[in-house]
Amino acid sequence: MGADHQDRVELAVSRQGELKSLQTWLDLAAVPGVEVRRVPGAPGPGEQGALDVLTVLATSTGLIAAIRVLPQFLRARRSDLSVTVAVRGKKLTVDARNVEEVMPILERLLDE
């Protein structure tokens, strides 16, 4: 992927009430060139509806910078909160307990 190519990730939270907090956290990080939007989620097979998600648009470098705020966000919340990150058809769930293992994988996916 070229450095000027726009890409996207979707972020879903395990507790929907934390979605606005995550959006605010990402906005306050003020990563240049990163756009965060709240959008309706797409239902999976056999589901009648889906919860809202955040779509983050940026270059791969911007996405990596935006994703790097997740550990601080998760550590500032209750330990049972998790964030599912969808990158190019792959989904990874990160929480305060697995953040050290999952973050390098996310960064590699975004850097491809």
MDTraj code that builds the backbone (N, CA, C; nanometers):
import mdtraj as md
import numpy as np

residues = "MET GLY ALA ASP HIS GLN ASP ARG VAL GLU LEU ALA VAL SER ARG GLN GLY GLU LEU LYS SER LEU GLN THR TRP LEU ASP LEU ALA ALA VAL PRO GLY VAL GLU VAL ARG ARG VAL PRO GLY ALA PRO GLY PRO GLY GLU GLN GLY ALA LEU ASP VAL LEU THR VAL LEU ALA THR SER THR GLY LEU ILE ALA ALA ILE ARG VAL LEU PRO GLN PHE LEU ARG ALA ARG ARG SER ASP LEU SER VAL THR VAL ALA VAL ARG GLY LYS LYS LEU THR VAL ASP ALA ARG ASN VAL GLU GLU VAL MET PRO ILE LEU GLU ARG LEU LEU ASP GLU".split()
xyz = np.array([
    [0.0842, -0.1159, 0.0000],
    [0.0000, 0.0000, 0.0000],
    [0.0885, 0.1217, 0.0000],
    [0.0592, 0.2199, -0.0835],
    [0.1356, 0.3425, -0.0878],
    [0.1072, 0.4291, 0.0323],
    [0.2002, 0.5193, 0.0613],
    [0.1864, 0.6041, 0.1798],
    [0.0694, 0.6995, 0.1688],
    [0.0257, 0.7329, 0.0445],
    [-0.0836, 0.8284, 0.0305],
    [-0.2183, 0.7614, 0.0070],
    [-0.2231, 0.6305, 0.0105],
    [-0.3459, 0.5545, -0.0107],
    [-0.4320, 0.5563, 0.1154],
    [-0.5589, 0.5930, 0.1008],
    [-0.6516, 0.5916, 0.2139],
    [-0.6990, 0.4485, 0.2382],
    [-0.7036, 0.4103, 0.3627],
    [-0.7536, 0.2793, 0.4010],
    [-0.8476, 0.3000, 0.5185],
    [-0.9046, 0.1915, 0.5689],
    [-0.9992, 0.2052, 0.6793],
    [-0.9942, 0.0844, 0.7704],
    [-1.0319, 0.1081, 0.8936],
    [-1.0559, 0.0018, 0.9894],
    [-1.1893, 0.0308, 1.0546],
    [-1.2526, -0.0729, 1.1038],
    [-1.3761, -0.0572, 1.1802],
    [-1.3500, -0.1015, 1.3224],
    [-1.4010, -0.0227, 1.4154],
    [-1.3854, -0.0517, 1.5576],
    [-1.5231, -0.0733, 1.6188],
    [-1.5403, -0.1859, 1.6853],
    [-1.6646, -0.2162, 1.7569],
    [-1.6279, -0.2429, 1.9021],
    [-1.7103, -0.1964, 1.9941],
    [-1.6829, -0.2160, 2.1365],
    [-1.7780, -0.3206, 2.1932],
    [-1.7317, -0.3903, 2.2959],
    [-1.8136, -0.4948, 2.3573],
    [-1.9298, -0.4355, 2.4364],
    [-1.9145, -0.3130, 2.4816],
    [-2.0244, -0.2418, 2.5492],
    [-2.0549, -0.1166, 2.4682],
    [-2.1695, -0.1175, 2.3999],
    [-2.2058, -0.0106, 2.3068],
    [-2.2007, 0.1279, 2.3713],
    [-2.2250, 0.1362, 2.5006],
    [-2.2213, 0.2644, 2.5701],
    [-2.0830, 0.3284, 2.5704],
    [-1.9787, 0.2519, 2.5374],
    [-1.8418, 0.3046, 2.5332],
    [-1.8007, 0.3542, 2.3944],
    [-1.8884, 0.3386, 2.2947],
    [-1.8512, 0.3767, 2.1584],
    [-1.8235, 0.5271, 2.1476],
    [-1.9078, 0.6080, 2.2064],
    [-1.8873, 0.7534, 2.2029],
    [-1.7582, 0.7910, 2.2753],
    [-1.7289, 0.7240, 2.3860],
    [-1.6042, 0.7507, 2.4586],
    [-1.4827, 0.7179, 2.3728],
    [-1.4884, 0.6074, 2.2990],
    [-1.3788, 0.5710, 2.2108],
    [-1.3636, 0.6741, 2.0990],
    [-1.4755, 0.7183, 2.0443],
    [-1.4700, 0.8199, 1.9389],
    [-1.4060, 0.9484, 1.9919],
    [-1.4453, 0.9895, 2.1098],
    [-1.3872, 1.1094, 2.1710],
    [-1.2384, 1.0900, 2.1958],
    [-1.2004, 0.9730, 2.2462],
    [-1.0600, 0.9417, 2.2743],
    [-0.9772, 0.9537, 2.1451],
    [-1.0287, 0.8987, 2.0352],
    [-0.9589, 0.9065, 1.9067],
    [-0.9523, 1.0505, 1.8564],
    [-1.0610, 1.1242, 1.8728],
    [-1.0616, 1.2649, 1.8308],
    [-0.9607, 1.3460, 1.9109],
    [-0.9536, 1.3221, 2.0415],
    [-0.8599, 1.3962, 2.1265],
    [-0.7143, 1.3614, 2.0975],
    [-0.6905, 1.2418, 2.0421],
    [-0.5536, 1.2038, 2.0051],
    [-0.5022, 1.2924, 1.8921],
    [-0.5931, 1.3511, 1.8161],
    [-0.5614, 1.4467, 1.7095],
    [-0.4499, 1.3974, 1.6168],
    [-0.4668, 1.2754, 1.5677],
    [-0.3700, 1.2211, 1.4731],
    [-0.3963, 1.2876, 1.3379],
    [-0.2962, 1.3545, 1.2805],
    [-0.3160, 1.4239, 1.1527],
    [-0.3618, 1.3295, 1.0422],
    [-0.4604, 1.3740, 0.9644],
    [-0.5075, 1.2960, 0.8506],
    [-0.5999, 1.1819, 0.8831],
    [-0.6422, 1.1700, 1.0093],
    [-0.7307, 1.0611, 1.0506],
    [-0.8723, 1.1147, 1.0661],
    [-0.9664, 1.0464, 1.0031],
    [-1.1077, 1.0822, 1.0136],
    [-1.1820, 0.9681, 1.0822],
    [-1.2594, 1.0009, 1.1852],
    [-1.3341, 0.9009, 1.2614],
    [-1.4823, 0.9293, 1.2434],
    [-1.5570, 0.8273, 1.2002],
    [-1.7013, 0.8409, 1.1797],
    [-1.7748, 0.7283, 1.2522],
    [-1.8882, 0.7639, 1.3093],
    [-1.9775, 0.6618, 1.3674],
    [-2.0744, 0.6211, 1.2573],
    [-2.0813, 0.4901, 1.2307],
    [-2.1676, 0.4399, 1.1236],
    [-2.2469, 0.3190, 1.1742],
    [-2.3609, 0.2922, 1.1123],
    [-2.4350, 0.1709, 1.1495],
    [-2.3556, 0.0466, 1.1137],
    [-2.3563, -0.0500, 1.2022],
    [-2.2881, -0.1759, 1.1755],
    [-2.3654, -0.2587, 1.0754],
    [-2.2963, -0.3492, 1.0081],
    [-2.3597, -0.4384, 0.9120],
    [-2.3920, -0.5707, 0.9814],
    [-2.5182, -0.6145, 0.9730],
    [-2.5519, -0.7420, 1.0366],
    [-2.4825, -0.8586, 0.9682],
    [-2.4449, -0.9566, 1.0490],
    [-2.3841, -1.0775, 0.9950],
    [-2.4909, -1.1720, 0.9454],
    [-2.4513, -1.2837, 0.8867],
    [-2.5482, -1.3822, 0.8383],
    [-2.6416, -1.4276, 0.9502],
    [-2.7700, -1.4213, 0.9257],
    [-2.8698, -1.4649, 1.0230],
    [-2.9023, -1.3632, 1.1306],
    [-2.8378, -1.2464, 1.1274],
    [-2.8651, -1.1420, 1.2264],
    [-2.9647, -1.0420, 1.1684],
    [-3.0499, -0.9884, 1.2542],
    [-3.1499, -0.8932, 1.2076],
    [-3.1027, -0.7490, 1.2184],
    [-3.0010, -0.7246, 1.2938],
    [-2.9506, -0.5894, 1.3097],
    [-2.8088, -0.5936, 1.3617],
    [-2.7491, -0.4760, 1.3702],
    [-2.6122, -0.4673, 1.4204],
    [-2.5951, -0.3344, 1.4924],
    [-2.5024, -0.3320, 1.5860],
    [-2.4735, -0.2105, 1.6604],
    [-2.3819, -0.1197, 1.5796],
    [-2.3834, 0.0092, 1.6132],
    [-2.2964, 0.1046, 1.5462],
    [-2.1500, 0.0700, 1.5685],
    [-2.0664, 0.1132, 1.4748],
    [-1.9223, 0.0958, 1.4825],
    [-1.8575, 0.2287, 1.4469],
    [-1.7282, 0.2386, 1.4726],
    [-1.6507, 0.3537, 1.4281],
    [-1.5709, 0.3126, 1.3058],
    [-1.5756, 0.3940, 1.2030],
    [-1.4910, 0.3747, 1.0865],
    [-1.3811, 0.4788, 1.0942],
    [-1.2571, 0.4326, 1.0852],
    [-1.1413, 0.5211, 1.0903],
    [-1.0775, 0.5190, 0.9523],
    [-1.0678, 0.6364, 0.8904],
    [-1.0108, 0.6506, 0.7570],
    [-0.8796, 0.7264, 0.7655],
    [-0.7762, 0.6747, 0.6985],
    [-0.6457, 0.7405, 0.6982],
    [-0.5504, 0.6597, 0.6112],
    [-0.4286, 0.7088, 0.5976],
    [-0.3237, 0.6302, 0.5349],
    [-0.2854, 0.5199, 0.6327],
    [-0.2070, 0.4241, 0.5883],
    [-0.1670, 0.3167, 0.6796],
    [-0.0912, 0.3726, 0.7992],
    [-0.0082, 0.4742, 0.7777],
    [0.0654, 0.5365, 0.8877],
    [-0.0303, 0.6020, 0.9871],
    [-0.1320, 0.6709, 0.9364],
    [-0.2312, 0.7341, 1.0232],
    [-0.3128, 0.6327, 1.1003],
    [-0.3479, 0.5222, 1.0338],
    [-0.4247, 0.4177, 1.1021],
    [-0.3436, 0.3550, 1.2143],
    [-0.2158, 0.3308, 1.1897],
    [-0.1310, 0.2741, 1.2945],
    [-0.1253, 0.3694, 1.4127],
    [-0.1090, 0.4990, 1.3854],
    [-0.1044, 0.5985, 1.4934],
    [-0.2363, 0.6015, 1.5704],
    [-0.3476, 0.5920, 1.4998],
    [-0.4785, 0.5937, 1.5662],
    [-0.4984, 0.4683, 1.6511],
    [-0.4608, 0.3531, 1.5983],
    [-0.4775, 0.2264, 1.6707],
    [-0.3898, 0.2230, 1.7959],
    [-0.2800, 0.2934, 1.7933],
    [-0.1890, 0.2932, 1.9094],
    [-0.2490, 0.3604, 2.0325],
    [-0.3626, 0.4277, 2.0194],
    [-0.4270, 0.4851, 2.1385],
    [-0.5153, 0.3827, 2.2092],
    [-0.5417, 0.2688, 2.1451],
    [-0.6300, 0.1682, 2.2061],
    [-0.5812, 0.1171, 2.3413],
    [-0.4516, 0.0881, 2.3590],
    [-0.4096, 0.0383, 2.4901],
    [-0.4428, 0.1346, 2.6044],
    [-0.4177, 0.2640, 2.5839],
    [-0.4483, 0.3608, 2.6894],
    [-0.5988, 0.3689, 2.7142],
    [-0.6764, 0.3643, 2.6068],
    [-0.8215, 0.3680, 2.6213],
    [-0.8704, 0.2485, 2.7019],
    [-0.8230, 0.1300, 2.6665],
    [-0.8674, 0.0086, 2.7356],
    [-0.8232, 0.0066, 2.8817],
    [-0.7032, 0.0518, 2.9091],
    [-0.6539, 0.0522, 3.0472],
    [-0.7280, 0.1542, 3.1338],
    [-0.7872, 0.2543, 3.0722],
    [-0.8627, 0.3553, 3.1457],
    [-1.0064, 0.3103, 3.1740],
    [-1.0449, 0.1942, 3.1235],
    [-1.1804, 0.1414, 3.1400],
    [-1.1792, 0.0170, 3.2269],
    [-1.2997, -0.0353, 3.2515],
    [-1.3102, -0.1624, 3.3237],
    [-1.2450, -0.2731, 3.2434],
    [-1.1949, -0.3721, 3.3118],
    [-1.1162, -0.4767, 3.2456],
    [-1.1974, -0.5643, 3.1505],
    [-1.3296, -0.5628, 3.1601],
    [-1.4078, -0.6493, 3.0718],
    [-1.4408, -0.5856, 2.9368],
    [-1.3952, -0.4636, 2.9118],
    [-1.4210, -0.3982, 2.7834],
    [-1.3232, -0.4508, 2.6784],
    [-1.3744, -0.4747, 2.5590],
    [-1.2875, -0.5133, 2.4480],
    [-1.3270, -0.4335, 2.3247],
    [-1.2320, -0.4214, 2.2335],
    [-1.2539, -0.3534, 2.1062],
    [-1.2187, -0.4532, 1.9960],
    [-1.3117, -0.4733, 1.9044],
    [-1.2864, -0.5591, 1.7893],
    [-1.2497, -0.4701, 1.6724],
    [-1.1342, -0.4971, 1.6144],
    [-1.0815, -0.4182, 1.5040],
    [-1.0916, -0.5022, 1.3773],
    [-1.1617, -0.4492, 1.2769],
    [-1.1738, -0.5172, 1.1478],
    [-1.0807, -0.4483, 1.0486],
    [-0.9850, -0.5254, 0.9974],
    [-0.8856, -0.4755, 0.9017],
    [-0.8836, -0.5683, 0.7819],
    [-0.9221, -0.5191, 0.6660],
    [-0.9166, -0.5974, 0.5407],
    [-0.9769, -0.7365, 0.5556],
    [-1.0941, -0.7423, 0.6156],
    [-1.1643, -0.8689, 0.6294],
    [-1.1224, -0.9547, 0.7470],
    [-1.0209, -0.9124, 0.8198],
    [-0.9776, -0.9864, 0.9380],
    [-1.0238, -0.9106, 1.0618],
    [-1.0675, -0.9846, 1.1638],
    [-1.1113, -0.9235, 1.2888],
    [-1.0251, -0.9724, 1.4032],
    [-0.9784, -0.8782, 1.4825],
    [-0.9014, -0.9090, 1.6022],
    [-0.9658, -0.8368, 1.7189],
    [-0.9770, -0.9052, 1.8315],
    [-1.0339, -0.8438, 1.9505],
    [-0.9222, -0.8169, 2.0493],
    [-0.9170, -0.6924, 2.0941],
    [-0.8138, -0.6505, 2.1886],
    [-0.8808, -0.6052, 2.3178],
    [-0.8213, -0.6459, 2.4292],
    [-0.8687, -0.6009, 2.5601],
    [-0.7462, -0.5742, 2.6478],
    [-0.7687, -0.5306, 2.7700],
    [-0.6579, -0.4936, 2.8575],
    [-0.5655, -0.6122, 2.8865],
    [-0.6172, -0.7345, 2.8782],
    [-0.5358, -0.8527, 2.9093],
    [-0.4486, -0.8989, 2.7928],
    [-0.4922, -0.8756, 2.6691],
    [-0.4161, -0.9279, 2.5550],
    [-0.3537, -0.8186, 2.4688],
    [-0.3585, -0.6960, 2.5130],
    [-0.3147, -0.5834, 2.4318],
    [-0.1694, -0.5970, 2.3852],
    [-0.0826, -0.6493, 2.4696],
    [0.0590, -0.6619, 2.4327],
    [0.0799, -0.7628, 2.3198],
    [-0.0043, -0.8647, 2.3105],
    [0.0076, -0.9642, 2.2043],
    [-0.0607, -0.9210, 2.0753],
    [-0.1756, -0.8547, 2.0868],
    [-0.2567, -0.8232, 1.9691],
    [-0.2086, -0.6982, 1.8953],
    [-0.1583, -0.5993, 1.9662],
    [-0.1193, -0.4743, 1.9009],
    [-0.0130, -0.4937, 1.7913],
    [0.0914, -0.5733, 1.8135],
    [0.1885, -0.5932, 1.7040],
    [0.1255, -0.6582, 1.5797],
    [0.0297, -0.7473, 1.6003],
    [-0.0388, -0.8119, 1.4876],
    [-0.1186, -0.7080, 1.4104],
    [-0.1913, -0.6225, 1.4823],
    [-0.2692, -0.5159, 1.4172],
    [-0.1782, -0.4231, 1.3377],
    [-0.0686, -0.3849, 1.3966],
    [0.0236, -0.2947, 1.3275],
    [0.0791, -0.3579, 1.2003],
    [0.1100, -0.4868, 1.2040],
    [0.1586, -0.5557, 1.0832],
    [0.0506, -0.5592, 0.9765],
    [-0.0737, -0.5884, 1.0145],
    [-0.1845, -0.5909, 0.9182],
    [-0.2022, -0.4548, 0.8518],
    [-0.1907, -0.3500, 0.9298],
    [-0.2103, -0.2145, 0.8765],
    [-0.0935, -0.1702, 0.7892],
    [0.0224, -0.2250, 0.8136],
    [0.1419, -0.1842, 0.7399],
    [0.1587, -0.2595, 0.6083],
    [0.0751, -0.3607, 0.5839],
    [0.0853, -0.4411, 0.4591],
    [0.0462, -0.3588, 0.3396],
])
top = md.Topology()
chain = top.add_chain()
for i, resn in enumerate(residues, 1):
    res = top.add_residue(resn, chain, resSeq=i)
    for name in ("N", "CA", "C"):
        top.add_atom(name, md.element.get_by_symbol(name[0]), res)
traj = md.Trajectory(xyz[None], top)
